[in-house]
Amino acid sequence: MRTLPFAVRSALVTTLTAVGLTASLQAQPASADDINALREQIRLLDQKLRVLERNQELKEETAAAAAKAQPKITVGDGRVELASADGANSLRLRGLVQGDARFFFDKANAAQDQFLLRRARLIFEGKFADRFNYVVQPEFAGSSVSILDANVGFTVTPSLSLLVGRFKTPVGLEQLQSDPVAFFNERSVATNLAPNRDVGAQINGLLADKRLGYQVALTNGVIDGGNSPADSTNLEGDFTVSGRLFATPFVNDKDSALKGLGFGIAAAAGNYDGTASSPLLNAYRTDGQQTFFRYKSNSTPTLANTAVAAGASYVVSPQAYFYSGPAGVLAEYFATSSEVSIGSGATRNARTLKNSAYNLSAGYVLTGEDAGFRGVTPKTNFNPSAGTWGAFEVVARLAYLDIDNDAFLVPAGGAISLADPGASATAVTTYGLGLNWYLSRSVRVGVNLFQNDFKLAPGAAPAAGTVLSDDETALITRFQVSF
Amino acid sequence: MKLKSLLSALLAVVAVSGAAAKDIELLNVSYDPTRELYVEYNAAFAKYWKAKTGDTVTVKQSHGGSGKQARSVIDGLRADVVTLALSGDIDPLHQVARLIPADWQARLPNNSAPYTSTIVFLVRKGNPKQIKDWDDLAKPGVSVITPNPKTSGGARWNYLAAWEFAKRKYGSDDQAKDFVAKVYRNVPVLDSGARGSTTTFVQRGIGDVFISWENEAYLAIKEFGADKFELVTPALSILAEPPVSVVDKVAKKKGTAEVAKAYLEYLYSEEAQDIIGKNFYRPTDPKAAAKYAGQFSKLELFTIADAFGGWAKAQKVHFDDGGTFDQIYLKK
């Protein structure tokens, strides 16, 4: 039964008593003692009501405090989070599923049209004892299950944290951006030159009131765009060091037009000594994920027929982004140097290859939501019955990757080139246009059209039907759920 | 890059990030009526520490019933320091959780009590029930407000003060128990802490008399007006010595041990003792004590050690499960 508010009840008691008092006064004149007795009675009743009210209040306070002490379960946007009452311990379950339909309009890749499960990940994130956190991210798409990220972090202070395990090497800006929120369905060709996930330790933090971020990592080492395996070999017994400084000088100035500006520089350096069976070299792929450059290899690998990493390698990458209202731009440049060889003895061809690449991507949210490095949050979700359609974003990209011509050089004296000009391009320029439809914060449909123009080595004659026999024109469509 | 040169570079980065002035956050877990005291003291300490080291200290405060607060710290509340109502609430931090050493109370002067207080009565203006001393609280028809001794340190001081009064007046523990039982029969609301009881008495208008910390009573009169309440000082009361301690294990983990220690030591400084007096606690420093002596009534004070053999014994006899309070209150 619903109780009357305290003030109402008090008034009611007072009124009833007063009516009784008035009635008795009408019946016969009341003595001063009677009036005092009635007053005392009213006071006692008032006290009783107040006590009841207060005890009820205390019960509610106790219940509220008990509820606060209970672990919290939060479900929202597909995420599930379990957290201790004080928030010091938590487990968050997230996921990412990307289903692609890919169509190629060039003569070379028509056979590559396909539906593809691009990514299928369950992400376990958690925190314990307030300062420790962890991520375990298995990938279920592909021919086998693999672990992408598995690391444990320890926050000493906001300016100093330690990360140990498998994580993204802190070099490429687009690489470090979470895949589901990037402008395009696939990262640019420039990212081929950025080392990806590796095993090691990293210190990082935010300085100058969060205006300057730094990361310094020591890892087993992975060259040019590759992922090191979880049991990454470290053949040369040396480590790769990578570091990144990234400034967001106006991030705390809420009214600044430059609030969304970030810029920085990243670099990595290490030694790589591959073997015929483990050359430690990676192939480069187009936006349509077709291989347009690979070092020479053989199904029966020997040093005579397989190019291998053979010494020092480094990458330097200046990078920046700028987000302002619905518009955003991301730009990065890579310059790499890698010592690579093929053959042995008198027929050894060893060279230091200097490759470079850039990526310039931009987007504009047509429906007016803010763009950002962490993605777009639509103001409304797609709901035709309510007449809401989510958010729409147009995106454009220009990217370029140049391979050192020395990779195709055939030295005199019987040595062979590091790459086959008939199977590998010397450069690729890519143009991308796309439309992203954010049906909700978690669901995105992306339609991207890519044009990849290959530059071939002089005299190169790719076989008909191979990737390089025609410039690539690809339509990559994606339905993505990311929570 | 070889490992040695790399480690040197990493150490250099760590050194640079560690050399700058720091932002430090402390958590002071305290009992109910100290809110205003520590708001003022925290500001003074932050200023002092900034001038001394360049570091910025922010002290967060947590208040509640003293026993309840101690339980929270034992259960994992990351307090750098505790400033509780009685040593009996701090002892379990060693006995149960080993968060502090056994000799914690010997680390600071006056048994780690930088201020004292006592227990008085707050009554409504005109003192309509003519409350003069402890006897009056046991009379039929007198409504008494006091918190729950199971959760509130202040309530335990109240309980023991009433007990000792009756024991001295009537001659035995049995009679004291009967007396205290009569007092608790007059308690209509049992809040979990002293501040809750203040709310009950002052804001909700319940009860004829509030057994109160001396500073809390003065604060109520200051805040709500001398035209509404009066302070009544009994002839006999207890000397309350609220102690303080660094929570060593937590402070060490958080890297705040040095500043936490300094935070408590500064409570004995001239500036802090003045703040203590201003907030109606009794300073332990003779100079400040003399300065504020005029604002406190004179009464006979006894100590927990003299009357009850210390907190450990008092806790066991009166407030542990099955103790005299349970015997009295569960019967009610």
Interface residues (C-beta under 8 A of the other chain):
Chain A: Q47 R50 V51 E53 R54 N55 L58 T62 D86 A88 D130 V156 T157 S159 L160 I203 G205 L207 Y214 V216 L218 D238 F239 T240 V241 A269 G270
Chain B: M1 K2 L3 L6 A9 L10 V13 V14 S17 G18 K22 G76 L77 R78 S143 P188 V189 D191 S192 G196 T200 R204 G205 I206 G207 G255
